[in-house]
Amino acid sequence: MTRCVFNRRPDQRESQSGLLTVKTFEGKEIIVMMRDKSSRGVGFEIMKGKDARRIRKGQEVSISCNWNPAMIPKARFRVQNINGFRVGVLVKR
């Protein structure tokens, strides 16, 4: 059996790598590794299994980037997709 995943994003993604801090509105802080970003959102990977249970699809989070604060907009994000330890979030409009 072959498994395929098609990526149908309307926006161009650019690969990025670096540590981010994800803050849930319940007050939890999670350190994650950014994998890519686009004009509408960010893709990241959760590095610890116990932190994966703190993120839910549809949840609102904020993201901060200490090494380049201008890279991530100061906005609320909504968790759009979770696939294992990979998470995709979109800017909440």
TIRO-2110 file (N, C-alpha, C; in Angstrom, 1 decimal):
// TIRO-2110
0.9, -1.2, 0.0, N, 1, A
0.0, 0.0, 0.0, CA, 1, A
0.9, 1.2, 0.0, C, 1, A
0.5, 2.2, -0.8, N, 2, A
1.3, 3.5, -0.9, CA, 2, A
0.4, 4.6, -0.3, C, 2, A
1.1, 5.4, 0.5, N, 3, A
0.4, 6.6, 1.1, CA, 3, A
0.9, 7.9, 0.5, C, 3, A
0.0, 8.7, 0.1, N, 4, A
0.3, 10.0, -0.5, CA, 4, A
-0.4, 11.1, 0.3, C, 4, A
0.4, 12.2, 0.4, N, 5, A
-0.2, 13.4, 1.0, CA, 5, A
0.0, 14.5, 0.0, C, 5, A
-1.1, 15.1, -0.4, N, 6, A
-1.0, 16.2, -1.4, CA, 6, A
-1.1, 17.5, -0.6, C, 6, A
-0.2, 18.4, -1.0, N, 7, A
-0.1, 19.7, -0.3, CA, 7, A
-0.8, 20.8, -1.2, C, 7, A
-2.0, 21.2, -0.9, N, 8, A
-2.7, 22.1, -1.7, CA, 8, A
-2.8, 23.5, -1.1, C, 8, A
-1.7, 24.0, -0.7, N, 9, A
-1.7, 25.4, -0.1, CA, 9, A
-1.8, 26.4, -1.2, C, 9, A
-2.6, 27.4, -1.1, N, 10, A
-2.7, 28.5, -2.1, CA, 10, A
-1.5, 29.5, -2.0, C, 10, A
-0.8, 29.5, -0.8, N, 11, A
0.3, 30.5, -0.6, CA, 11, A
1.6, 29.7, -0.7, C, 11, A
2.6, 30.5, -1.2, N, 12, A
3.9, 29.9, -1.2, CA, 12, A
4.5, 29.8, 0.2, C, 12, A
5.2, 28.7, 0.5, N, 13, A
5.8, 28.5, 1.8, CA, 13, A
7.3, 28.7, 1.6, C, 13, A
7.9, 29.2, 2.7, N, 14, A
9.4, 29.3, 2.7, CA, 14, A
9.9, 28.5, 3.9, C, 14, A
10.9, 27.7, 3.6, N, 15, A
11.4, 26.9, 4.7, CA, 15, A
12.2, 27.8, 5.7, C, 15, A
11.9, 27.6, 6.9, N, 16, A
12.6, 28.3, 8.0, CA, 16, A
12.8, 27.3, 9.1, C, 16, A
13.8, 27.6, 9.9, N, 17, A
14.1, 26.7, 11.0, CA, 17, A
14.6, 27.5, 12.2, C, 17, A
14.0, 27.2, 13.4, N, 18, A
14.4, 27.9, 14.6, CA, 18, A
13.4, 27.7, 15.7, C, 18, A
13.8, 28.0, 16.9, N, 19, A
12.9, 27.7, 18.0, CA, 19, A
11.9, 28.9, 18.2, C, 19, A
10.7, 28.5, 18.5, N, 20, A
9.6, 29.4, 18.7, CA, 20, A
9.0, 29.0, 20.1, C, 20, A
8.3, 30.0, 20.7, N, 21, A
7.5, 29.7, 21.9, CA, 21, A
6.1, 29.9, 21.5, C, 21, A
5.3, 28.8, 21.7, N, 22, A
3.9, 28.8, 21.5, CA, 22, A
3.2, 29.0, 22.9, C, 22, A
2.3, 30.0, 23.0, N, 23, A
1.6, 30.2, 24.2, CA, 23, A
0.1, 29.9, 24.0, C, 23, A
-0.4, 29.0, 24.8, N, 24, A
-1.8, 28.7, 24.7, CA, 24, A
-2.6, 29.8, 25.6, C, 24, A
-3.8, 29.9, 25.3, N, 25, A
-4.6, 30.9, 26.1, CA, 25, A
-5.0, 30.3, 27.5, C, 25, A
-4.6, 29.1, 27.8, N, 26, A
-4.7, 28.5, 29.1, CA, 26, A
-3.5, 28.8, 29.9, C, 26, A
-2.5, 29.5, 29.3, N, 27, A
-1.3, 29.9, 30.0, CA, 27, A
-0.1, 29.0, 29.9, C, 27, A
-0.2, 27.9, 29.1, N, 28, A
0.9, 27.0, 28.9, CA, 28, A
1.9, 27.5, 27.8, C, 28, A
3.2, 27.3, 28.0, N, 29, A
4.2, 27.7, 27.0, CA, 29, A
4.9, 26.4, 26.5, C, 29, A
5.0, 26.3, 25.2, N, 30, A
5.6, 25.2, 24.6, CA, 30, A
6.7, 25.6, 23.7, C, 30, A
7.9, 25.0, 23.8, N, 31, A
9.0, 25.3, 22.9, CA, 31, A
8.9, 24.4, 21.7, C, 31, A
8.8, 24.9, 20.5, N, 32, A
8.7, 24.2, 19.2, CA, 32, A
9.7, 24.5, 18.2, C, 32, A
9.9, 23.7, 17.2, N, 33, A
10.8, 24.0, 16.1, CA, 33, A
10.0, 24.4, 14.9, C, 33, A
10.2, 25.7, 14.4, N, 34, A
9.6, 26.1, 13.2, CA, 34, A
10.1, 25.4, 12.0, C, 34, A
9.2, 25.0, 11.1, N, 35, A
9.6, 24.3, 9.9, CA, 35, A
9.4, 25.1, 8.6, C, 35, A
8.3, 25.9, 8.6, N, 36, A
8.0, 26.7, 7.4, CA, 36, A
7.1, 27.8, 7.8, C, 36, A
7.0, 28.8, 6.9, N, 37, A
6.1, 29.9, 7.1, CA, 37, A
5.6, 30.4, 5.8, C, 37, A
4.4, 31.0, 5.8, N, 38, A
3.8, 31.6, 4.7, CA, 38, A
3.1, 32.9, 5.1, C, 38, A
2.5, 33.6, 4.2, N, 39, A
1.9, 34.9, 4.5, CA, 39, A
0.7, 34.7, 5.4, C, 39, A
0.1, 33.5, 5.5, N, 40, A
-1.1, 33.2, 6.3, CA, 40, A
-0.8, 32.4, 7.5, C, 40, A
0.3, 31.8, 7.6, N, 41, A
0.5, 30.9, 8.8, CA, 41, A
1.9, 30.4, 9.0, C, 41, A
2.0, 29.4, 9.9, N, 42, A
3.3, 28.9, 10.3, CA, 42, A
3.2, 27.4, 10.5, C, 42, A
4.2, 26.6, 10.1, N, 43, A
4.2, 25.2, 10.4, CA, 43, A
5.4, 24.9, 11.4, C, 43, A
5.1, 24.1, 12.4, N, 44, A
6.1, 23.8, 13.4, CA, 44, A
6.0, 22.4, 13.8, C, 44, A
7.1, 21.9, 14.5, N, 45, A
7.1, 20.6, 15.0, CA, 45, A
7.3, 20.6, 16.5, C, 45, A
6.4, 19.9, 17.2, N, 46, A
6.5, 19.8, 18.7, CA, 46, A
7.6, 18.8, 19.0, C, 46, A
8.5, 19.3, 20.0, N, 47, A
9.7, 18.5, 20.2, CA, 47, A
9.5, 17.5, 21.4, C, 47, A
8.5, 17.6, 22.2, N, 48, A
8.3, 16.7, 23.3, CA, 48, A
6.9, 16.1, 23.2, C, 48, A
6.8, 14.8, 23.4, N, 49, A
5.5, 14.1, 23.3, CA, 49, A
4.5, 14.6, 24.3, C, 49, A
4.9, 15.0, 25.5, N, 50, A
3.9, 15.4, 26.5, CA, 50, A
3.3, 16.8, 26.1, C, 50, A
4.1, 17.6, 25.3, N, 51, A
3.6, 18.9, 24.9, CA, 51, A
2.5, 18.7, 23.8, C, 51, A
2.6, 17.6, 23.0, N, 52, A
1.7, 17.4, 21.9, CA, 52, A
0.2, 17.3, 22.4, C, 52, A
0.1, 16.9, 23.7, N, 53, A
-1.3, 16.8, 24.2, CA, 53, A
-1.9, 18.1, 24.6, C, 53, A
-1.1, 19.1, 24.7, N, 54, A
-1.6, 20.5, 25.0, CA, 54, A
-2.1, 21.2, 23.9, C, 54, A
-1.9, 20.8, 22.6, N, 55, A
-2.4, 21.5, 21.4, CA, 55, A
-3.5, 20.7, 20.8, C, 55, A
-4.6, 21.4, 20.5, N, 56, A
-5.8, 20.8, 19.9, CA, 56, A
-6.2, 21.5, 18.7, C, 56, A
-6.7, 20.8, 17.7, N, 57, A
-7.2, 21.5, 16.5, CA, 57, A
-8.3, 22.5, 16.8, C, 57, A
-8.2, 23.7, 16.2, N, 58, A
-9.2, 24.7, 16.5, CA, 58, A
-8.8, 25.6, 17.7, C, 58, A
-7.8, 25.3, 18.4, N, 59, A
-7.4, 26.1, 19.6, CA, 59, A
-6.7, 27.4, 19.1, C, 59, A
-6.8, 28.4, 19.9, N, 60, A
-6.1, 29.7, 19.6, CA, 60, A
-4.8, 29.7, 20.4, C, 60, A
-3.8, 30.2, 19.7, N, 61, A
-2.4, 30.3, 20.4, CA, 61, A
-1.8, 31.6, 19.9, C, 61, A
-0.8, 32.0, 20.6, N, 62, A
0.1, 33.1, 20.1, CA, 62, A
1.5, 32.5, 20.0, C, 62, A
2.3, 33.1, 19.1, N, 63, A
3.6, 32.6, 18.9, CA, 63, A
4.6, 33.7, 19.0, C, 63, A
5.7, 33.5, 19.6, N, 64, A
6.8, 34.5, 19.7, CA, 64, A
8.1, 33.9, 19.2, C, 64, A
8.9, 34.7, 18.6, N, 65, A
10.2, 34.3, 18.1, CA, 65, A
11.3, 35.2, 18.7, C, 65, A
12.0, 34.7, 19.7, N, 66, A
13.0, 35.5, 20.4, CA, 66, A
14.2, 35.9, 19.5, C, 66, A
14.6, 35.1, 18.6, N, 67, A
15.8, 35.4, 17.8, CA, 67, A
15.5, 36.3, 16.6, C, 67, A
14.2, 36.5, 16.2, N, 68, A
13.9, 37.5, 15.2, CA, 68, A
12.4, 37.9, 15.4, C, 68, A
12.2, 38.8, 16.3, N, 69, A
10.8, 39.2, 16.6, CA, 69, A
9.9, 39.6, 15.4, C, 69, A
10.6, 40.2, 14.4, N, 70, A
9.8, 40.7, 13.2, CA, 70, A
9.3, 39.6, 12.3, C, 70, A
9.8, 38.3, 12.5, N, 71, A
9.5, 37.2, 11.6, CA, 71, A
8.1, 36.8, 11.8, C, 71, A
7.6, 36.7, 13.0, N, 72, A
6.2, 36.2, 13.3, CA, 72, A
5.4, 37.4, 13.7, C, 72, A
4.2, 37.6, 13.0, N, 73, A
3.4, 38.8, 13.4, CA, 73, A
2.8, 38.6, 14.8, C, 73, A
2.6, 39.8, 15.4, N, 74, A
1.9, 39.7, 16.7, CA, 74, A
0.4, 39.6, 16.5, C, 74, A
0.0, 38.3, 16.5, N, 75, A
-1.4, 38.0, 16.2, CA, 75, A
-1.8, 36.7, 16.9, C, 75, A
-3.1, 36.5, 16.9, N, 76, A
-3.6, 35.2, 17.3, CA, 76, A
-3.6, 34.2, 16.2, C, 76, A
-3.3, 33.0, 16.5, N, 77, A
-3.3, 31.9, 15.4, CA, 77, A
-4.3, 30.9, 15.9, C, 77, A
-4.8, 30.2, 14.9, N, 78, A
-5.8, 29.1, 15.1, CA, 78, A
-5.1, 27.8, 14.6, C, 78, A
-5.1, 26.8, 15.4, N, 79, A
-4.5, 25.5, 15.0, CA, 79, A
-5.4, 24.9, 13.9, C, 79, A
-4.8, 24.8, 12.7, N, 80, A
-5.6, 24.3, 11.5, CA, 80, A
-5.4, 22.8, 11.3, C, 80, A
-4.2, 22.3, 11.6, N, 81, A
-4.0, 20.9, 11.3, CA, 81, A
-2.9, 20.3, 12.2, C, 81, A
-3.1, 19.1, 12.6, N, 82, A
-2.1, 18.3, 13.4, CA, 82, A
-1.9, 17.0, 12.8, C, 82, A
-0.6, 16.7, 12.5, N, 83, A
-0.3, 15.4, 11.9, CA, 83, A
0.9, 14.9, 12.6, C, 83, A
0.7, 14.0, 13.6, N, 84, A
1.8, 13.5, 14.5, CA, 84, A
2.3, 14.7, 15.4, C, 84, A
3.6, 15.0, 15.2, N, 85, A
4.1, 16.1, 16.0, CA, 85, A
4.2, 17.4, 15.1, C, 85, A
3.7, 17.3, 13.9, N, 86, A
3.7, 18.5, 13.0, CA, 86, A
2.4, 19.2, 13.2, C, 86, A
2.5, 20.6, 13.3, N, 87, A
1.3, 21.4, 13.6, CA, 87, A
1.3, 22.5, 12.6, C, 87, A
0.1, 22.9, 12.0, N, 88, A
0.0, 24.0, 11.1, CA, 88, A
-1.0, 25.0, 11.7, C, 88, A
-0.6, 26.3, 11.8, N, 89, A
-1.5, 27.3, 12.4, CA, 89, A
-1.7, 28.4, 11.4, C, 89, A
-2.9, 29.0, 11.3, N, 90, A
-3.2, 30.1, 10.5, CA, 90, A
-3.5, 31.3, 11.3, C, 90, A
-3.2, 32.5, 10.7, N, 91, A
-3.5, 33.8, 11.4, CA, 91, A
-5.0, 33.8, 11.5, C, 91, A
-5.5, 34.1, 12.7, N, 92, A
-6.9, 34.2, 13.0, CA, 92, A
-7.4, 35.6, 12.4, C, 92, A
-8.4, 35.5, 11.6, N, 93, A
-9.0, 36.8, 11.0, CA, 93, A
-10.3, 37.0, 11.6, C, 93, A
END
